[in-house]
């Protein structure tokens, strides 16, 4: 597995790609990164919640604990800049 410092820049470079399968892969990559890098992945999802396509966001948050997922979804729906919000 690549270190997080190499994975997240690769994922970030693909956030604006319009291909459906690329967006699905972005979500899968984030979902799988939760195992070895849970804190870093959650921070990345929070930071980029508005930039993630709905497909990527759904896949990326699928394995988050329900309370965390619900909070991130609510902030995304509200349009909050979650990267600037304090984490409780």
VOTI-974707 format. One record per atom (N, C-alpha, C): chain; residue in one letter; atom name; residue number from 1; x, y negated, z negated. Coordinates in steps of 0.1 Angstrom, whole numbers, padded with zeros to 4 digits. Layout:
N
ATOM  c  r   a    k   east  north     up
ATOM  A  A  CA  NUM      X      Y      Z
...
***
This chain:
88
ATOM  c  r   a    k   east  north     up
ATOM  A  X   N    1   0009   0012   0000
ATOM  A  X  CA    1   0000   0000   0000
ATOM  A  X   C    1   0009  -0012   0000
ATOM  A  X   N    2   0005  -0022   0008
ATOM  A  X  CA    2   0012  -0035   0008
ATOM  A  X   C    2   0010  -0042  -0004
ATOM  A  X   N    3   0019  -0051  -0008
ATOM  A  X  CA    3   0017  -0059  -0020
ATOM  A  X   C    3   0006  -0070  -0017
ATOM  A  X   N    4  -0001  -0074  -0027
ATOM  A  X  CA    4  -0012  -0084  -0026
ATOM  A  X   C    4  -0007  -0096  -0018
ATOM  A  X   N    5   0005  -0100  -0021
ATOM  A  X  CA    5   0011  -0112  -0014
ATOM  A  X   C    5   0011  -0111   0001
ATOM  A  X   N    6   0011  -0099   0006
ATOM  A  X  CA    6   0011  -0097   0020
ATOM  A  X   C    6  -0003  -0094   0026
ATOM  A  X   N    7  -0011  -0088   0017
ATOM  A  X  CA    7  -0025  -0084   0022
ATOM  A  X   C    7  -0034  -0096   0024
ATOM  A  X   N    8  -0034  -0104   0014
ATOM  A  X  CA    8  -0044  -0115   0014
ATOM  A  X   C    8  -0041  -0126   0025
ATOM  A  X   N    9  -0029  -0129   0028
ATOM  A  X  CA    9  -0027  -0138   0040
ATOM  A  X   C    9  -0032  -0132   0053
ATOM  A  X   N   10  -0030  -0119   0054
ATOM  A  X  CA   10  -0035  -0112   0066
ATOM  A  X   C   10  -0050  -0112   0067
ATOM  A  X   N   11  -0057  -0110   0056
ATOM  A  X  CA   11  -0071  -0111   0056
ATOM  A  X   C   11  -0076  -0125   0058
ATOM  A  X   N   12  -0069  -0135   0052
ATOM  A  X  CA   12  -0073  -0149   0054
ATOM  A  X   C   12  -0072  -0153   0068
ATOM  A  X   N   13  -0063  -0148   0075
ATOM  A  X  CA   13  -0061  -0152   0089
ATOM  A  X   C   13  -0073  -0147   0098
ATOM  A  X   N   14  -0080  -0137   0093
ATOM  A  X  CA   14  -0091  -0131   0101
ATOM  A  X   C   14  -0105  -0137   0097
ATOM  A  X   N   15  -0106  -0145   0087
ATOM  A  X  CA   15  -0119  -0150   0082
ATOM  A  X   C   15  -0127  -0156   0093
ATOM  A  X   N   16  -0121  -0163   0102
ATOM  A  X  CA   16  -0129  -0171   0112
ATOM  A  X   C   16  -0131  -0163   0125
ATOM  A  X   N   17  -0126  -0150   0126
ATOM  A  X  CA   17  -0128  -0142   0138
ATOM  A  X   C   17  -0143  -0139   0139
ATOM  A  X   N   18  -0148  -0140   0151
ATOM  A  X  CA   18  -0162  -0139   0153
ATOM  A  X   C   18  -0166  -0124   0156
ATOM  A  X   N   19  -0157  -0115   0158
ATOM  A  X  CA   19  -0160  -0101   0161
ATOM  A  X   C   19  -0166  -0094   0149
ATOM  A  X   N   20  -0178  -0088   0151
ATOM  A  X  CA   20  -0185  -0081   0141
ATOM  A  X   C   20  -0176  -0071   0134
ATOM  A  X   N   21  -0169  -0063   0142
ATOM  A  X  CA   21  -0161  -0052   0136
ATOM  A  X   C   21  -0149  -0058   0128
ATOM  A  X   N   22  -0144  -0069   0132
ATOM  A  X  CA   22  -0133  -0075   0125
ATOM  A  X   C   22  -0138  -0080   0111
ATOM  A  X   N   23  -0150  -0086   0111
ATOM  A  X  CA   23  -0156  -0090   0099
ATOM  A  X   C   23  -0159  -0078   0089
ATOM  A  X   N   24  -0164  -0067   0095
ATOM  A  X  CA   24  -0166  -0055   0087
ATOM  A  X   C   24  -0153  -0050   0081
ATOM  A  X   N   25  -0142  -0051   0089
ATOM  A  X  CA   25  -0129  -0047   0084
ATOM  A  X   C   25  -0124  -0056   0073
ATOM  A  X   N   26  -0126  -0069   0074
ATOM  A  X  CA   26  -0123  -0078   0064
ATOM  A  X   C   26  -0129  -0074   0051
ATOM  A  X   N   27  -0142  -0071   0051
ATOM  A  X  CA   27  -0149  -0067   0039
ATOM  A  X   C   27  -0144  -0054   0034
ATOM  A  X   N   28  -0141  -0045   0043
ATOM  A  X  CA   28  -0136  -0032   0038
ATOM  A  X   C   28  -0122  -0034   0032
ATOM  A  X   N   29  -0114  -0042   0038
ATOM  A  X  CA   29  -0100  -0044   0032
ATOM  A  X   C   29  -0101  -0050   0018
ATOM  A  X   N   30  -0110  -0060   0017
ATOM  A  X  CA   30  -0112  -0066   0003
ATOM  A  X   C   30  -0117  -0056  -0007
ATOM  A  X   N   31  -0127  -0048  -0002
ATOM  A  X  CA   31  -0133  -0038  -0011
ATOM  A  X   C   31  -0122  -0028  -0016
ATOM  A  X   N   32  -0114  -0024  -0007
ATOM  A  X  CA   32  -0103  -0014  -0011
ATOM  A  X   C   32  -0092  -0021  -0019
ATOM  A  X   N   33  -0090  -0034  -0017
ATOM  A  X  CA   33  -0080  -0041  -0025
ATOM  A  X   C   33  -0084  -0043  -0039
ATOM  A  X   N   34  -0097  -0041  -0042
ATOM  A  X  CA   34  -0102  -0042  -0056
ATOM  A  X   C   34  -0095  -0031  -0065
ATOM  A  X   N   35  -0092  -0020  -0059
ATOM  A  X  CA   35  -0086  -0009  -0068
ATOM  A  X   C   35  -0072  -0013  -0073
ATOM  A  X   N   36  -0063  -0016  -0064
ATOM  A  X  CA   36  -0049  -0019  -0069
ATOM  A  X   C   36  -0048  -0034  -0074
ATOM  A  X   N   37  -0056  -0043  -0069
ATOM  A  X  CA   37  -0055  -0057  -0072
ATOM  A  X   C   37  -0068  -0063  -0076
ATOM  A  X   N   38  -0074  -0059  -0087
ATOM  A  X  CA   38  -0088  -0063  -0090
ATOM  A  X   C   38  -0089  -0079  -0093
ATOM  A  X   N   39  -0080  -0084  -0101
ATOM  A  X  CA   39  -0081  -0098  -0104
ATOM  A  X   C   39  -0078  -0107  -0092
ATOM  A  X   N   40  -0068  -0103  -0084
ATOM  A  X  CA   40  -0064  -0111  -0073
ATOM  A  X   C   40  -0075  -0110  -0062
ATOM  A  X   N   41  -0081  -0099  -0060
ATOM  A  X  CA   41  -0091  -0097  -0050
ATOM  A  X   C   41  -0104  -0105  -0054
ATOM  A  X   N   42  -0108  -0104  -0067
ATOM  A  X  CA   42  -0119  -0112  -0071
ATOM  A  X   C   42  -0117  -0127  -0069
ATOM  A  X   N   43  -0105  -0131  -0073
ATOM  A  X  CA   43  -0101  -0145  -0071
ATOM  A  X   C   43  -0102  -0149  -0056
ATOM  A  X   N   44  -0097  -0141  -0047
ATOM  A  X  CA   44  -0098  -0143  -0033
ATOM  A  X   C   44  -0112  -0144  -0028
ATOM  A  X   N   45  -0121  -0135  -0033
ATOM  A  X  CA   45  -0135  -0135  -0029
ATOM  A  X   C   45  -0141  -0148  -0034
ATOM  A  X   N   46  -0139  -0152  -0046
ATOM  A  X  CA   46  -0144  -0164  -0052
ATOM  A  X   C   46  -0140  -0176  -0044
ATOM  A  X   N   47  -0127  -0177  -0041
ATOM  A  X  CA   47  -0121  -0188  -0034
ATOM  A  X   C   47  -0127  -0189  -0019
ATOM  A  X   N   48  -0129  -0178  -0013
ATOM  A  X  CA   48  -0133  -0178   0001
ATOM  A  X   C   48  -0148  -0174   0003
ATOM  A  X   N   49  -0156  -0174  -0007
ATOM  A  X  CA   49  -0170  -0170  -0007
ATOM  A  X   C   49  -0177  -0177   0004
ATOM  A  X   N   50  -0175  -0189   0006
ATOM  A  X  CA   50  -0183  -0197   0017
ATOM  A  X   C   50  -0177  -0194   0030
ATOM  A  X   N   51  -0165  -0190   0032
ATOM  A  X  CA   51  -0159  -0187   0045
ATOM  A  X   C   51  -0161  -0173   0049
ATOM  A  X   N   52  -0164  -0164   0040
ATOM  A  X  CA   52  -0166  -0150   0044
ATOM  A  X   C   52  -0180  -0149   0051
ATOM  A  X   N   53  -0180  -0142   0062
ATOM  A  X  CA   53  -0192  -0139   0069
ATOM  A  X   C   53  -0201  -0131   0060
ATOM  A  X   N   54  -0214  -0131   0063
ATOM  A  X  CA   54  -0223  -0123   0054
ATOM  A  X   C   54  -0220  -0108   0055
ATOM  A  X   N   55  -0215  -0103   0066
ATOM  A  X  CA   55  -0211  -0089   0067
ATOM  A  X   C   55  -0199  -0086   0058
ATOM  A  X   N   56  -0189  -0095   0060
ATOM  A  X  CA   56  -0177  -0093   0052
ATOM  A  X   C   56  -0179  -0095   0037
ATOM  A  X   N   57  -0188  -0105   0033
ATOM  A  X  CA   57  -0191  -0107   0019
ATOM  A  X   C   57  -0198  -0095   0013
ATOM  A  X   N   58  -0208  -0090   0020
ATOM  A  X  CA   58  -0215  -0078   0015
ATOM  A  X   C   58  -0206  -0066   0013
ATOM  A  X   N   59  -0197  -0063   0023
ATOM  A  X  CA   59  -0188  -0052   0021
ATOM  A  X   C   59  -0178  -0055   0010
ATOM  A  X   N   60  -0173  -0067   0009
ATOM  A  X  CA   60  -0163  -0070  -0001
ATOM  A  X   C   60  -0168  -0069  -0015
ATOM  A  X   N   61  -0180  -0073  -0017
ATOM  A  X  CA   61  -0186  -0073  -0031
ATOM  A  X   C   61  -0193  -0060  -0035
ATOM  A  X   N   62  -0194  -0051  -0026
ATOM  A  X  CA   62  -0201  -0039  -0028
ATOM  A  X   C   62  -0197  -0031  -0041
ATOM  A  X   N   63  -0184  -0031  -0044
ATOM  A  X  CA   63  -0179  -0023  -0056
ATOM  A  X   C   63  -0177  -0032  -0068
ATOM  A  X   N   64  -0180  -0045  -0068
ATOM  A  X  CA   64  -0179  -0053  -0080
ATOM  A  X   C   64  -0189  -0049  -0090
ATOM  A  X   N   65  -0186  -0051  -0103
ATOM  A  X  CA   65  -0196  -0048  -0113
ATOM  A  X   C   65  -0209  -0057  -0110
ATOM  A  X   N   66  -0221  -0052  -0113
ATOM  A  X  CA   66  -0233  -0059  -0109
ATOM  A  X   C   66  -0233  -0074  -0115
ATOM  A  X   N   67  -0229  -0076  -0127
ATOM  A  X  CA   67  -0229  -0089  -0132
ATOM  A  X   C   67  -0220  -0099  -0125
ATOM  A  X   N   68  -0208  -0094  -0121
ATOM  A  X  CA   68  -0199  -0102  -0114
ATOM  A  X   C   68  -0204  -0105  -0100
ATOM  A  X   N   69  -0209  -0095  -0093
ATOM  A  X  CA   69  -0214  -0096  -0080
ATOM  A  X   C   69  -0226  -0106  -0080
ATOM  A  X   N   70  -0235  -0105  -0090
ATOM  A  X  CA   70  -0247  -0114  -0090
ATOM  A  X   C   70  -0242  -0129  -0092
ATOM  A  X   N   71  -0232  -0131  -0100
ATOM  A  X  CA   71  -0228  -0144  -0103
ATOM  A  X   C   71  -0221  -0150  -0090
ATOM  A  X   N   72  -0213  -0142  -0083
ATOM  A  X  CA   72  -0206  -0147  -0071
ATOM  A  X   C   72  -0217  -0149  -0060
ATOM  A  X   N   73  -0227  -0141  -0059
ATOM  A  X  CA   73  -0237  -0142  -0049
ATOM  A  X   C   73  -0245  -0155  -0052
ATOM  A  X   N   74  -0248  -0158  -0064
ATOM  A  X  CA   74  -0256  -0170  -0068
ATOM  A  X   C   74  -0248  -0182  -0065
ATOM  A  X   N   75  -0235  -0182  -0068
ATOM  A  X  CA   75  -0227  -0194  -0064
ATOM  A  X   C   75  -0226  -0196  -0049
ATOM  A  X   N   76  -0225  -0185  -0042
ATOM  A  X  CA   76  -0224  -0186  -0027
ATOM  A  X   C   76  -0237  -0192  -0022
ATOM  A  X   N   77  -0248  -0187  -0027
ATOM  A  X  CA   77  -0261  -0192  -0022
ATOM  A  X   C   77  -0263  -0207  -0025
ATOM  A  X   N   78  -0257  -0211  -0037
ATOM  A  X  CA   78  -0259  -0225  -0041
ATOM  A  X   C   78  -0249  -0233  -0034
ATOM  A  X   N   79  -0239  -0227  -0027
ATOM  A  X  CA   79  -0229  -0235  -0019
ATOM  A  X   C   79  -0218  -0241  -0028
ATOM  A  X   N   80  -0216  -0235  -0040
ATOM  A  X  CA   80  -0206  -0240  -0049
ATOM  A  X   C   80  -0192  -0236  -0044
ATOM  A  X   N   81  -0183  -0245  -0046
ATOM  A  X  CA   81  -0169  -0242  -0043
ATOM  A  X   C   81  -0164  -0234  -0055
ATOM  A  X   N   82  -0165  -0221  -0054
ATOM  A  X  CA   82  -0162  -0212  -0066
ATOM  A  X   C   82  -0147  -0213  -0069
ATOM  A  X   N   83  -0138  -0216  -0060
ATOM  A  X  CA   83  -0124  -0217  -0063
ATOM  A  X   C   83  -0121  -0228  -0073
ATOM  A  X   N   84  -0130  -0238  -0074
ATOM  A  X  CA   84  -0127  -0249  -0084
ATOM  A  X   C   84  -0135  -0247  -0097
ATOM  A  X   N   85  -0143  -0237  -0098
ATOM  A  X  CA   85  -0151  -0235  -0110
ATOM  A  X   C   85  -0143  -0227  -0120
ATOM  A  X   N   86  -0144  -0230  -0132
ATOM  A  X  CA   86  -0137  -0222  -0142
ATOM  A  X   C   86  -0143  -0208  -0143
ATOM  A  X   N   87  -0135  -0198  -0145
ATOM  A  X  CA   87  -0139  -0185  -0147
ATOM  A  X   C   87  -0142  -0182  -0161
ATOM  A  X   N   88  -0154  -0177  -0164
ATOM  A  X  CA   88  -0157  -0174  -0178
ATOM  A  X   C   88  -0152  -0160  -0182
***
